[in-house]
């Protein structure tokens, strides 16, 4: 009889090595995020952001949860640590193809996308970009995912207290090819609320506009998440609970 011990030990060794690599990459990514969010005089901001993107790409290649959209690990509260751009991960993501031909819904979606881009450039806290160079800890951004629902919550920590929340439904979507991992979700926003200091909360329905966004998660484990939006946004999040 041929003993299987050597191959078993080799498999355990490979698994242990992979775990160490992921742990090391996660630590390096968090360090890169910290440097990017708190640049020093003389730092090249573009290079700092590219460092974050490069490490995010490496982590995605070692993703332990390929079917992130179907995993219970995706649920819970996530604190946004970094928001930037990533062409590399966005181009590699399996976002659904846009429909063809003009329609009212597509026109509304185009208007929504234009507003998002405007907010991202000029009022980043409203576009889910509450962290980054020069923003420090002036606002916190938390995403709460439960079964079929998502709340994106922004709270300011300086000056006049402000709480903004955009809520919507979440649904896993299959890749356009019909096979491969299910890591993408469709988010259909339907409600917006705002609360300033002690004033009553104001609410608005987004049911008419029905803006839809797609979010792919190329890396997910028990405490860290790397996601990319269909508009090219790169997000690094850490589990709060």
Buried (B, 14 or more C-beta within 10 A) or exposed (E): EEEEEEEEEEEEEEEEEEEEEBEEBBEBBBEBBEBBBEBEEEEEEEEBBBBBBBBBBBBBEBBBBBBBBBBEBBEBBBBBBBBBBBEBBBEEBBBBEEEEEEEEEEEBBEEBBEBBEEBBEEEBBBBBBBBBBEBEEEBBBBBBBEEEEBBBBBBBEEEEEBBBBBBBBBEBBBBEEEEEBBBBBBBBBBBBBBBBEEEEEEEEEBEEBBBBBBBBBBBBBEEBBBBBBBBBBBBBBBBEE
